[in-house]
Amino acid sequence: MAQRGIREYHGKKLLSKYLKENPQWSLSYPGEVALITPQVSLDDAQGENPWIKETPLVVKPDMLFGKRGKYGLILLNATFEEAKQWINERMGKEIEVGKVKGVLTHFLVEPFVPHEKEYYVAIKTEETGDKIYFSYEGGIEIEENWEKVQEFFVPVLKNIEDVTINLENENIVRFIQMLHHFFVDYDFTYLEINPFSVNGLNIVPIDLVARLDDTAFFKDSEKWGDIEFPTPFGRSFTKEEELVRQLDEKSGASLKLTILNPEGRVWLMVAGGGASVIYADTIVDLGYGNELGNYGEYSGDPSEEETYQYAKAILEVMTKTKDPRGKILIIGGGIANFTDVAKTFKGIIRAIKEYQDKLKENNVRIFVRRGGPNYQEGLTSMRRLGEETGIPIEVYGPELHMTKVVKMSLGGEK
């Protein structure tokens, strides 16, 4: 599972869409929101959203960072002209949020709704089910008042209706039940609405944060519609990261790449999200965190071509700069359930052959550890690759623990 943040705009649009398609909940949220970008001005947006000129407005950046109120980045109860001026003054400007600097490019505009009472609700996926948090006191001080938050748990294979939610307001109970069905149906991994207000059966999500399981894109693309997974605030993709991101969006498999240190000495090409965490954590625990070049994973049985393109992206960055000590590439993973190891290794082998001269120039040593369907064939191909290219490649199967191969590659064990 890969958690990807979405804009507040899209989260609110999806919630409104779900309620319209499921009238049995008898809850209402019109989803009157507009997204202002460098290409879409407030004047442009009001053509499709006439309410923009007919109601007081709320304006705030919509770029995957929180505490906007504390940074003075929320405009409340504004006229159309006030909102337009406020956006124009900030569009394209660099700001600092915490220790992160970035340029403002996207703003959410919605009606200003006066309210008296604010509540908090959040749902997050855990290994054995979904945990729901609720508080009668929502708002920016929720963390300081966490002892007032109630928790409910929905185990895997159970429904929210199987859980007792003892709250005084029946409409809030109904809203929480609906929200969990929405959460599951749309494959969210995290959903927080803080705060929200309730007026009878009318729901007002004032602030929303959400992450989706992007590996579900192949089955949810119609439900999600024109969704986007924006870059985290202050972060821009390298050419190689962007290539992998585009591969991932078009594939039913999962392909992830984050460049941590382009001049790093230790590089990973790991199958499986869990395995990628183990390999990276072991490298950090051994004191080589500052030399780790990348983090990522490929999983979900990617094709030979996809693993070829993925491996090329890593090798391209890895071989751009030299290290007098040489470099290390760990091609690892756990024991696959259904990923064809031999097939994915064919793509990796194609990439290594293509980059063999650069790998030799960089004095790269490769360590392979893998198990799963057809792993013997894959490991044999890797041994043969070392013989053919002259690149030092050590190959191990599932008999060797994942952490052991990391220690061996870094010179700690033989």
Protein Blocks (a to p, Z undefined) as FASTA:
>chain_A
ZZddddfklmmmmmmmmmmmmmmnopacehpacdddfklcfklmmmmmmmlmmcccdddd
dehpahklmnopacehiafklmmmmmmmmgopacdehjaccddfbdcdddddddfbdcdd
dddddfkbccddddfbgcjklmmmmmmpccddddehiafklpccddfblmlmmmmmmmmm
mmmmnopabdcddddddehjaccdfbdcddddfklmmmmmmmnmpadddddehiacdfkl
mmmmmmmmmpcbdcddddfblmbfbdcddehjklmmmmmmmmmmnopmmmpfbgcddehh
iafklmmmmmmmmmmmmmmpccfkbpadddeddddfklcfklmmmmmmmmmmmmmmmmmm
nopacddddedehklmmmmmmmmmmmmnopacddddfkbcfklmmmmmnopaZZ
